Amino acid sequence: MAGYCGAPRPAMRKSDLLFFLTGAAALVYETVWIRLLARLVGSDAGGLAVVLAVFMGGMGLGAWLLAGVAQRSARPARLFAGLELFVGAWAALSPLALAHAAPVESAAGRALAAALLLLPPTLAMGGTFPLMGRLVLRDDAGTGRAVSAFYGANTLGAALGALLGPLLFMPRLGLSGALYAAALLDVVAAVGALRWLAGAPPVTPRPARVPWASPTLLASALLGFAGLGLEVLLARLVVSVTGASVYAYAIVLFVFLAGLGLGSRQLASAAPGSRLVAGRTVLRGAALLLPAVTLLGLYALRWQLGEADLFGSLQNRSPAGMSVVGLWTLHALFAALALLPPALLLGAALPSAVAALCEEAPEAPRERVLARVYACNTAGALAGSLAAGFVLLATPGPRGALLVLVAVAWCAGLLVAPRRPRALLASLAAGALAALGALPAARRAARPRDALPRARRAGQRRGRGAP
């Protein structure tokens, strides 16, 4: 599969809308379950890590385990609807189970308690990923474009869910009510799948297997590691200047997920025949450009804040007396400068990895290709988030963690570009130049700063008649 076929379709189709709803529901579940499980497994970093590990691990495992079922299913729309209804029902009943659970002291007991609650629904949620491909793929040549479309729609829905949970559902409906509202989204998606997606193509048995020993799969895992590690690191950085609040974390997560979704959807609207549609080309470019783009984003944030060192002691830059909308807008600006550039590239990486693996194994079932790439990317993301949160930030520190993570991304580019020295040298040069601006080696004395970023200070000077 060298490219995509068909005309560009930037607008959402009916199937994309359904996957958008399931993505929104999944993020609401995640945010609420983290709160509900705090009593059971603890609200410290260790308890949060257990919950996220089980959640992400369950989704990756579910995609891998249910890939064969998705491939063989003669009625994939019914299977998709059944999985979504199961997830919604489980979510709606989960507060009843947690109401009678006692807190767990041991680490093993925490992991077991979280697994008992989260593994069944996350396995089902992960299993819907290869089913999405089964429902919308009509020919092998269109695999990459179709994956970009539905993965982007699902991730954009997740971005909305990251805001809906803490900013709307939980404050107005409570934790149980938020789960009921998210379950309703899954019910709507299930009904829509039965109504709109019942005409899936017939099963086409393929004996070929997807190779595990693939540089594309390893590159996808490394990019997952680098991507979630960077999300943890940069979220800590942004929250240090916005203030650690539920709303600040929700806005940071929204920006990151929105970047992933927009980056993926951009590939879905690329013109046929463009270099942007070749899977290996996009995967290589995303990996090699990620270090430079990440550092340039940090340089932009450093300039906006007027800081000499982003990894020094930063002050909260949220002005007192600002309206809620203005405050959230300011938080979104800081998050966008730091997180949006790498997120756009990472969003393009997963669909391009699927396309590249299809090129390597043209006879392999597309559902299994989807599941394997998703499982490897999720496993890497899980490892990256845990490594960044518990090892890299503590041992080499934030500056060293950043360099390690961008180096991991560059290594992913090496795997898919072994014979392109000019591309490698260009990416190294771009990253080095960006590092000179974002990570100054010289320690300058901090200038007097107020609580407003550069743009607002300049606007105030103009308002006072300054030249």
TABELCOR-V209826 format. One record per residue. N is the residue number from 1. SS is DSSP state (helix for helix, strand for strand, loop for the rest). PHI is phi in whole degrees, 0 to 359 (none if undefined). Layout:
BEGIN
n-><N N>
ss-><SS SS>
phi-><PHI PHI>
END
This chain:
BEGIN
n-><1 2 3 4 5 6 7 8 9 10 11 12 13 14 15 16 17 18 19 20 21 22 23 24 25 26 27 28 29 30 31 32 33 34 35 36 37 38 39 40 41 42 43 44 45 46 47 48 49 50 51 52 53 54 55 56 57 58 59 60 61 62 63 64 65 66 67 68 69 70 71 72 73 74 75 76 77 78 79 80 81 82 83 84 85 86 87 88 89 90 91 92 93 94 95 96 97 98 99 100 101 102 103 104 105 106 107 108 109 110 111 112 113 114 115 116 117 118 119 120 121 122 123 124 125 126 127 128 129 130 131 132 133 134 135 136 137 138 139 140 141 142 143 144 145 146 147 148 149 150 151 152 153 154 155 156 157 158 159 160 161 162 163 164 165 166 167 168 169 170 171 172 173 174 175 176 177 178 179 180 181 182 183 184 185 186 187 188 189 190 191 192 193 194 195 196 197 198 199 200 201 202 203 204 205 206 207 208 209 210 211 212 213 214 215 216 217 218 219 220 221 222 223 224 225 226 227 228 229 230 231 232 233 234 235 236 237 238 239 240 241 242 243 244 245 246 247 248 249 250 251 252 253 254 255 256 257 258 259 260 261 262 263 264 265 266 267 268 269 270 271 272 273 274 275 276 277 278 279 280 281 282 283 284 285 286 287 288 289 290 291 292 293 294 295 296 297 298 299 300 301 302 303 304 305 306 307 308 309 310 311 312 313 314 315 316 317 318 319 320 321 322 323 324 325 326 327 328 329 330 331 332 333 334 335 336 337 338 339 340 341 342 343 344 345 346 347 348 349 350 351 352 353 354 355 356 357 358 359 360 361 362 363 364 365 366 367 368 369 370 371 372 373 374 375 376 377 378 379 380 381 382 383 384 385 386 387 388 389 390 391 392 393 394 395 396 397 398 399 400 401 402 403 404 405 406 407 408 409 410 411 412 413 414 415 416 417 418 419 420 421 422 423 424 425 426 427 428 429 430 431 432 433 434 435 436 437 438 439 440 441 442 443 444 445 446 447 448 449 450 451 452 453 454 455 456 457 458 459 460 461 462 463 464 465 466 467>
ss-><loop loop loop loop loop loop loop loop loop loop loop loop loop helix helix helix helix helix helix helix helix helix helix helix helix helix helix helix helix helix helix helix helix helix helix helix helix helix helix helix helix loop loop loop helix helix helix helix helix helix helix helix helix helix helix helix helix helix helix helix helix helix helix helix helix loop helix helix helix helix helix helix loop loop loop helix helix helix helix helix helix helix helix helix helix helix helix helix helix helix helix helix helix helix helix helix helix helix helix loop loop loop loop loop loop loop helix helix helix helix helix helix helix helix helix helix helix helix helix helix helix helix helix helix helix helix helix helix helix helix helix helix helix helix helix helix loop loop loop helix helix helix helix helix helix helix helix helix helix helix helix helix helix helix helix helix helix helix helix helix helix helix helix helix helix helix helix helix helix helix helix helix helix helix helix helix helix helix helix helix helix helix helix helix helix helix helix helix helix helix helix helix helix helix helix helix loop loop loop loop loop loop loop loop loop loop loop loop loop loop loop loop loop loop helix helix helix helix helix helix helix helix helix helix helix helix helix helix helix helix helix helix helix helix helix helix helix helix helix helix helix helix loop loop loop helix helix helix helix helix helix helix helix helix helix helix helix helix helix helix helix helix helix helix helix helix helix helix loop loop loop loop loop loop helix helix helix loop helix helix helix helix helix helix helix helix helix helix helix helix helix helix helix helix helix helix helix helix helix helix helix helix helix helix helix loop loop loop loop loop loop loop loop loop loop loop loop loop loop loop loop loop loop helix helix helix helix helix helix helix helix helix helix helix helix helix helix helix helix helix helix helix helix helix helix helix helix helix helix helix helix helix helix helix helix helix helix helix helix helix loop loop loop loop loop helix helix helix helix helix helix helix helix helix helix helix helix helix helix helix helix helix helix helix helix helix helix helix helix helix helix helix loop loop loop loop helix helix helix helix helix helix helix helix helix helix helix helix helix helix helix helix helix helix helix helix loop loop loop loop helix helix helix helix helix helix helix helix helix helix helix helix helix helix helix helix helix helix loop loop loop loop loop loop loop loop loop loop loop loop loop loop loop helix helix helix helix helix helix helix helix helix helix loop loop loop loop>
phi-><none 272 194 245 229 91 283 300 228 290 281 287 270 299 297 297 297 296 291 299 295 293 295 297 297 298 288 295 304 300 295 286 296 300 292 294 280 301 293 277 248 100 259 281 298 295 296 297 297 298 298 294 297 293 297 290 297 296 292 296 294 297 298 291 290 264 297 296 296 297 293 271 294 278 229 296 296 293 295 299 297 297 296 293 293 297 298 298 294 297 296 294 268 299 299 294 292 286 296 251 271 265 301 249 267 283 295 295 294 299 298 294 296 295 295 299 276 262 297 304 289 288 299 294 296 296 294 287 294 296 293 302 297 299 280 248 286 245 204 295 293 264 300 299 296 294 297 301 291 281 293 297 296 297 287 297 298 299 299 297 298 298 271 299 300 282 265 232 294 293 295 266 249 81 294 295 297 296 295 297 295 293 298 297 299 294 297 299 296 295 295 297 296 294 274 256 244 289 269 290 295 294 292 241 298 227 283 292 253 275 288 285 280 235 299 295 294 294 297 296 294 296 292 298 300 296 296 287 297 295 298 296 296 288 297 300 296 295 294 294 254 253 95 282 225 301 291 297 296 296 292 299 295 300 298 296 293 297 297 300 295 293 297 290 296 297 293 294 257 291 292 302 89 289 294 285 256 279 303 295 297 291 298 297 297 298 292 284 274 302 302 295 294 298 292 294 298 294 297 297 294 299 295 297 277 69 261 280 214 292 258 269 274 260 264 294 256 272 294 291 86 285 294 299 296 297 295 295 296 296 299 296 297 300 295 294 298 276 255 294 302 293 296 299 292 295 295 282 288 293 300 290 294 299 296 294 291 295 292 288 233 295 265 286 299 296 296 288 298 303 296 290 297 297 296 294 296 292 298 296 297 298 296 294 294 291 296 294 287 244 241 293 292 271 271 281 88 301 295 294 299 299 295 297 291 289 293 298 298 294 297 298 295 299 294 254 221 290 241 236 298 294 296 293 295 296 293 296 296 297 295 295 296 295 296 299 274 274 236 297 283 285 265 264 294 291 278 301 232 255 271 250 289 303 298 289 296 297 295 292 298 297 294 272 89 291 288>
END
